[in-house]
């Protein structure tokens, strides 16, 4: 059976993990249901630069994370080299 993860799967404490988290879309989303236009929302999309996972959340810690939108030219260079996780 496949394992499903929600959020970051990097090793370490939450504090260590959060040092690699960035906000891709803050307080909104772009979906096919609204023609891919930005729609305000209480949820933000967070991405981990270590493991590449991304998730949406309305948690308070998002306010402390830096913004790194997908339109940033450095986005493709952001992800660290993957390790040998199963």
SULJO-V859437 format. One record per backbone hydrogen bond with DSSP energy under -0.5 kcal/mol. NH is the residue of the N-H (numbers start at 1). CO is the residue of the C=O. E is the energy in kcal/mol with one decimal. If there is no record, write none. Layout:
{{NH CO E} {NH CO E}}
//
This chain:
{{7 5 -0.6} {17 13 -2.5} {18 14 -2.9} {19 15 -0.9} {19 16 -0.5} {20 17 -2.3} {21 18 -1.3} {22 47 -2.5} {23 66 -2.9} {24 22 -0.6} {24 45 -2.6} {25 45 -1.2} {28 43 -1.4} {29 39 -1.8} {31 37 -0.6} {34 31 -1.2} {35 32 -1.4} {36 31 -3.2} {37 34 -1.2} {39 29 -2.5} {41 27 -1.5} {44 57 -2.8} {45 25 -3.0} {46 44 -0.6} {46 55 -3.4} {47 22 -2.8} {48 53 -2.7} {49 20 -2.9} {49 47 -0.5} {52 48 -1.4} {55 46 -2.5} {57 44 -2.4} {62 59 -1.2} {63 60 -1.4} {64 61 -1.4} {65 62 -1.3} {68 23 -2.9} {72 69 -1.8} {75 72 -2.3} {76 73 -0.5} {77 74 -1.1} {78 74 -0.8} {78 75 -1.2} {79 75 -0.7} {80 49 -2.6} {85 83 -1.2}}
//
